[in-house]
Amino acid sequence: MTDVYVGSGLLERLPSILRSKRRRATLVTDSALAGTLGRRLAAAFRKAGWEAPLFVLPRGETAKSLASVARLWDFLLKTGHERRDPVVALGGGTVGDAAGFAAATWMRGVPLVQVPTTLLAQADSCLGGKTAVNLPGAKNAVGAFHQPDAAVADVGTLKTLPERDYRSGLAEVVKYGLVLDAAFARELDRRWGLLERRESAALSWAVGRSLRLKAGIVAEDERDFSGRRELLNFGHTLGHALESASDYRVRHGEAVAFGMRAAVLLSGPLKEAALIERLLDRLPFPSLAGIRGKALFRLLARDKKARGGVPVFVLLQGLARPLRTQTVDERQVLAVLAALGVKP
């Protein structure tokens, strides 16, 4: 079971949270954070008497390549990382995925601590144990389930997050309300102004609620076999295809927001449609330059949830009433994509 900590000012407290007698860890971050939050975290570990070498991944999806992970494996070898030493992943979802995959595979699995620094990672990807790297034609195609020992979400790190990344992360928060918790969705609508201003208490509430909802689903379907966990894929089926088609120009959260809009249109008339539309309208809309509907549809067959080459869509029967289906055909998808501005 993953220990979850959400609040402000947790970064400097991380060594005491981990409570390790050996006081040895490998810190992993990316080039965007190495000189700021990476330096702060390394200093906190040194002050607490830890040996904690820092490995720097490239920024963005490039981190999630087999080549990047191979360099991290080599670093773990050279620095003498042992089986009881945690890998501490500091950064967004790409760092969490790459460092998590390295932790899952190094010496057949070493402890992992997720320290997410983006809203998307804090509210979603830091929990659940999915780790992966990308192949040129498929996002998250190679990976492993490896549950973190701890997830430590310091919402103070969100204060300096670029606006585009912050708004992208709000998509995952909204997803939990729309697909799992109607009361959460209504409260998000009421507290939206506080979230836009990045008010710490509101962020701690939203991140904590999202993680509790995810933890409940993961506990029921840890390895994604029963189908229950597929509900968290709301917006992701077309979202992942859009990311791949854009060569990852489109942020993950932007793509998920787009995918949720498409899923709502595919769902037909919905009760509380005004609330659903209001929340979705507050999320960023991605650039669709160079995107074609038929190319997007072809990518759906490569989705990890596809069965027999037929994509699984998560739609809504109402607010927080999800439905998994494989009955959505190409004609329906292309019609919805056209309504959203995608050329054939």
HUCORGI-V979197 format. One record per residue. N is the residue number from 1. RES is the residue in one small letter. SS is DSSP state (2 for helix, 1 for strand, 0 for the rest). PSI is psi in whole degrees, 0 to 359 (none if undefined). Layout:
n->N res->RES ss->SS psi->PSI
n->N res->RES ss->SS psi->PSI
This chain:
n->1 res->m ss->0 psi->132
n->2 res->t ss->0 psi->131
n->3 res->d ss->1 psi->129
n->4 res->v ss->1 psi->131
n->5 res->y ss->1 psi->127
n->6 res->v ss->1 psi->132
n->7 res->g ss->1 psi->191
n->8 res->s ss->0 psi->143
n->9 res->g ss->0 psi->21
n->10 res->l ss->0 psi->342
n->11 res->l ss->0 psi->310
n->12 res->e ss->0 psi->341
n->13 res->r ss->0 psi->357
n->14 res->l ss->2 psi->315
n->15 res->p ss->2 psi->321
n->16 res->s ss->2 psi->330
n->17 res->i ss->2 psi->322
n->18 res->l ss->2 psi->330
n->19 res->r ss->0 psi->50
n->20 res->s ss->0 psi->135
n->21 res->k ss->0 psi->326
n->22 res->r ss->0 psi->331
n->23 res->r ss->0 psi->54
n->24 res->r ss->1 psi->128
n->25 res->a ss->1 psi->163
n->26 res->t ss->1 psi->122
n->27 res->l ss->1 psi->135
n->28 res->v ss->1 psi->127
n->29 res->t ss->1 psi->190
n->30 res->d ss->1 psi->175
n->31 res->s ss->0 psi->338
n->32 res->a ss->0 psi->334
n->33 res->l ss->0 psi->349
n->34 res->a ss->0 psi->319
n->35 res->g ss->0 psi->356
n->36 res->t ss->0 psi->270
n->37 res->l ss->2 psi->327
n->38 res->g ss->2 psi->316
n->39 res->r ss->2 psi->318
n->40 res->r ss->2 psi->314
n->41 res->l ss->2 psi->318
n->42 res->a ss->2 psi->321
n->43 res->a ss->2 psi->321
n->44 res->a ss->2 psi->319
n->45 res->f ss->2 psi->318
n->46 res->r ss->2 psi->316
n->47 res->k ss->2 psi->326
n->48 res->a ss->0 psi->3
n->49 res->g ss->0 psi->20
n->50 res->w ss->0 psi->151
n->51 res->e ss->1 psi->117
n->52 res->a ss->1 psi->79
n->53 res->p ss->1 psi->149
n->54 res->l ss->1 psi->127
n->55 res->f ss->1 psi->136
n->56 res->v ss->1 psi->118
n->57 res->l ss->1 psi->160
n->58 res->p ss->0 psi->160
n->59 res->r ss->0 psi->145
n->60 res->g ss->2 psi->199
n->61 res->e ss->2 psi->342
n->62 res->t ss->2 psi->332
n->63 res->a ss->2 psi->330
n->64 res->k ss->0 psi->56
n->65 res->s ss->0 psi->157
n->66 res->l ss->2 psi->329
n->67 res->a ss->2 psi->317
n->68 res->s ss->2 psi->317
n->69 res->v ss->2 psi->324
n->70 res->a ss->2 psi->322
n->71 res->r ss->2 psi->324
n->72 res->l ss->2 psi->318
n->73 res->w ss->2 psi->317
n->74 res->d ss->2 psi->321
n->75 res->f ss->2 psi->316
n->76 res->l ss->2 psi->322
n->77 res->l ss->2 psi->312
n->78 res->k ss->2 psi->329
n->79 res->t ss->0 psi->0
n->80 res->g ss->0 psi->37
n->81 res->h ss->0 psi->120
n->82 res->e ss->0 psi->172
n->83 res->r ss->0 psi->333
n->84 res->r ss->0 psi->358
n->85 res->d ss->0 psi->131
n->86 res->p ss->1 psi->147
n->87 res->v ss->1 psi->125
n->88 res->v ss->1 psi->113
n->89 res->a ss->1 psi->110
n->90 res->l ss->1 psi->112
n->91 res->g ss->1 psi->200
n->92 res->g ss->0 psi->196
n->93 res->g ss->2 psi->328
n->94 res->t ss->2 psi->318
n->95 res->v ss->2 psi->316
n->96 res->g ss->2 psi->319
n->97 res->d ss->2 psi->311
n->98 res->a ss->2 psi->312
n->99 res->a ss->2 psi->323
n->100 res->g ss->2 psi->319
n->101 res->f ss->2 psi->320
n->102 res->a ss->2 psi->317
n->103 res->a ss->2 psi->324
n->104 res->a ss->2 psi->332
n->105 res->t ss->2 psi->340
n->106 res->w ss->2 psi->122
n->107 res->m ss->2 psi->36
n->108 res->r ss->2 psi->20
n->109 res->g ss->0 psi->118
n->110 res->v ss->0 psi->164
n->111 res->p ss->0 psi->146
n->112 res->l ss->1 psi->133
n->113 res->v ss->1 psi->121
n->114 res->q ss->1 psi->125
n->115 res->v ss->1 psi->80
n->116 res->p ss->1 psi->142
n->117 res->t ss->0 psi->2
n->118 res->t ss->0 psi->157
n->119 res->l ss->2 psi->321
n->120 res->l ss->2 psi->315
n->121 res->a ss->2 psi->321
n->122 res->q ss->2 psi->320
n->123 res->a ss->2 psi->346
n->124 res->d ss->2 psi->290
n->125 res->s ss->2 psi->344
n->126 res->c ss->0 psi->344
n->127 res->l ss->0 psi->144
n->128 res->g ss->0 psi->341
n->129 res->g ss->0 psi->5
n->130 res->k ss->1 psi->124
n->131 res->t ss->1 psi->148
n->132 res->a ss->1 psi->162
n->133 res->v ss->1 psi->163
n->134 res->n ss->1 psi->152
n->135 res->l ss->1 psi->162
n->136 res->p ss->0 psi->326
n->137 res->g ss->0 psi->8
n->138 res->a ss->1 psi->123
n->139 res->k ss->1 psi->138
n->140 res->n ss->1 psi->35
n->141 res->a ss->1 psi->332
n->142 res->v ss->1 psi->121
n->143 res->g ss->1 psi->190
n->144 res->a ss->1 psi->154
n->145 res->f ss->1 psi->125
n->146 res->h ss->0 psi->99
n->147 res->q ss->0 psi->133
n->148 res->p ss->0 psi->147
n->149 res->d ss->0 psi->327
n->150 res->a ss->1 psi->148
n->151 res->a ss->1 psi->121
n->152 res->v ss->1 psi->104
n->153 res->a ss->1 psi->102
n->154 res->d ss->1 psi->103
n->155 res->v ss->2 psi->346
n->156 res->g ss->2 psi->333
n->157 res->t ss->2 psi->346
n->158 res->l ss->2 psi->347
n->159 res->k ss->2 psi->326
n->160 res->t ss->2 psi->8
n->161 res->l ss->0 psi->132
n->162 res->p ss->0 psi->145
n->163 res->e ss->2 psi->318
n->164 res->r ss->2 psi->318
n->165 res->d ss->2 psi->322
n->166 res->y ss->2 psi->311
n->167 res->r ss->2 psi->327
n->168 res->s ss->2 psi->319
n->169 res->g ss->2 psi->332
n->170 res->l ss->2 psi->337
n->171 res->a ss->2 psi->318
n->172 res->e ss->2 psi->325
n->173 res->v ss->2 psi->313
n->174 res->v ss->2 psi->322
n->175 res->k ss->2 psi->315
n->176 res->y ss->2 psi->321
n->177 res->g ss->2 psi->314
n->178 res->l ss->2 psi->324
n->179 res->v ss->2 psi->338
n->180 res->l ss->2 psi->332
n->181 res->d ss->0 psi->98
n->182 res->a ss->2 psi->321
n->183 res->a ss->2 psi->322
n->184 res->f ss->2 psi->316
n->185 res->a ss->2 psi->317
n->186 res->r ss->2 psi->322
n->187 res->e ss->2 psi->326
n->188 res->l ss->2 psi->319
n->189 res->d ss->2 psi->320
n->190 res->r ss->2 psi->325
n->191 res->r ss->2 psi->12
n->192 res->w ss->2 psi->320
n->193 res->g ss->2 psi->320
n->194 res->l ss->2 psi->320
n->195 res->l ss->2 psi->320
n->196 res->e ss->2 psi->328
n->197 res->r ss->0 psi->1
n->198 res->r ss->0 psi->42
n->199 res->e ss->0 psi->129
n->200 res->s ss->2 psi->315
n->201 res->a ss->2 psi->320
n->202 res->a ss->2 psi->320
n->203 res->l ss->2 psi->316
n->204 res->s ss->2 psi->320
n->205 res->w ss->2 psi->311
n->206 res->a ss->2 psi->316
n->207 res->v ss->2 psi->315
n->208 res->g ss->2 psi->318
n->209 res->r ss->2 psi->318
n->210 res->s ss->2 psi->315
n->211 res->l ss->2 psi->325
n->212 res->r ss->2 psi->320
n->213 res->l ss->2 psi->317
n->214 res->k ss->2 psi->318
n->215 res->a ss->2 psi->321
n->216 res->g ss->2 psi->318
n->217 res->i ss->2 psi->316
n->218 res->v ss->2 psi->322
n->219 res->a ss->2 psi->327
n->220 res->e ss->2 psi->331
n->221 res->d ss->0 psi->65
n->222 res->e ss->0 psi->318
n->223 res->r ss->0 psi->16
n->224 res->d ss->0 psi->40
n->225 res->f ss->0 psi->325
n->226 res->s ss->0 psi->340
n->227 res->g ss->0 psi->342
n->228 res->r ss->0 psi->319
n->229 res->r ss->2 psi->340
n->230 res->e ss->2 psi->339
n->231 res->l ss->2 psi->331
n->232 res->l ss->2 psi->354
n->233 res->n ss->2 psi->8
n->234 res->f ss->0 psi->121
n->235 res->g ss->0 psi->349
n->236 res->h ss->2 psi->336
n->237 res->t ss->2 psi->302
n->238 res->l ss->2 psi->331
n->239 res->g ss->2 psi->312
n->240 res->h ss->2 psi->322
n->241 res->a ss->2 psi->320
n->242 res->l ss->2 psi->319
n->243 res->e ss->2 psi->311
n->244 res->s ss->2 psi->316
n->245 res->a ss->2 psi->330
n->246 res->s ss->0 psi->5
n->247 res->d ss->0 psi->37
n->248 res->y ss->0 psi->21
n->249 res->r ss->0 psi->323
n->250 res->v ss->0 psi->127
n->251 res->r ss->0 psi->154
n->252 res->h ss->2 psi->312
n->253 res->g ss->2 psi->323
n->254 res->e ss->2 psi->318
n->255 res->a ss->2 psi->321
n->256 res->v ss->2 psi->319
n->257 res->a ss->2 psi->317
n->258 res->f ss->2 psi->314
n->259 res->g ss->2 psi->324
n->260 res->m ss->2 psi->321
n->261 res->r ss->2 psi->316
n->262 res->a ss->2 psi->317
n->263 res->a ss->2 psi->322
n->264 res->v ss->2 psi->318
n->265 res->l ss->2 psi->321
n->266 res->l ss->2 psi->336
n->267 res->s ss->2 psi->336
n->268 res->g ss->0 psi->191
n->269 res->p ss->0 psi->136
n->270 res->l ss->0 psi->143
n->271 res->k ss->0 psi->145
n->272 res->e ss->0 psi->31
n->273 res->a ss->2 psi->326
n->274 res->a ss->2 psi->317
n->275 res->l ss->2 psi->315
n->276 res->i ss->2 psi->312
n->277 res->e ss->2 psi->324
n->278 res->r ss->2 psi->316
n->279 res->l ss->2 psi->317
n->280 res->l ss->2 psi->325
n->281 res->d ss->2 psi->340
n->282 res->r ss->0 psi->351
n->283 res->l ss->0 psi->156
n->284 res->p ss->0 psi->147
n->285 res->f ss->0 psi->126
n->286 res->p ss->0 psi->160
n->287 res->s ss->0 psi->133
n->288 res->l ss->0 psi->16
n->289 res->a ss->0 psi->126
n->290 res->g ss->0 psi->2
n->291 res->i ss->0 psi->136
n->292 res->r ss->1 psi->139
n->293 res->g ss->2 psi->315
n->294 res->k ss->2 psi->324
n->295 res->a ss->2 psi->320
n->296 res->l ss->2 psi->315
n->297 res->f ss->2 psi->320
n->298 res->r ss->2 psi->325
n->299 res->l ss->2 psi->338
n->300 res->l ss->2 psi->331
n->301 res->a ss->0 psi->340
n->302 res->r ss->0 psi->356
n->303 res->d ss->0 psi->142
n->304 res->k ss->0 psi->332
n->305 res->k ss->0 psi->354
n->306 res->a ss->0 psi->144
n->307 res->r ss->1 psi->122
n->308 res->g ss->0 psi->29
n->309 res->g ss->0 psi->3
n->310 res->v ss->1 psi->123
n->311 res->p ss->0 psi->150
n->312 res->v ss->0 psi->121
n->313 res->f ss->1 psi->142
n->314 res->v ss->1 psi->116
n->315 res->l ss->1 psi->180
n->316 res->l ss->1 psi->136
n->317 res->q ss->1 psi->347
n->318 res->g ss->1 psi->180
n->319 res->l ss->0 psi->124
n->320 res->a ss->0 psi->30
n->321 res->r ss->1 psi->79
n->322 res->p ss->1 psi->158
n->323 res->l ss->1 psi->127
n->324 res->r ss->1 psi->137
n->325 res->t ss->1 psi->151
n->326 res->q ss->0 psi->19
n->327 res->t ss->0 psi->1
n->328 res->v ss->0 psi->124
n->329 res->d ss->0 psi->175
n->330 res->e ss->2 psi->319
n->331 res->r ss->2 psi->316
n->332 res->q ss->2 psi->316
n->333 res->v ss->2 psi->314
n->334 res->l ss->2 psi->326
n->335 res->a ss->2 psi->318
n->336 res->v ss->2 psi->318
n->337 res->l ss->2 psi->319
n->338 res->a ss->2 psi->321
n->339 res->a ss->2 psi->335
n->340 res->l ss->0 psi->3
n->341 res->g ss->0 psi->11
n->342 res->v ss->0 psi->130
n->343 res->k ss->1 psi->153
n->344 res->p ss->0 psi->none
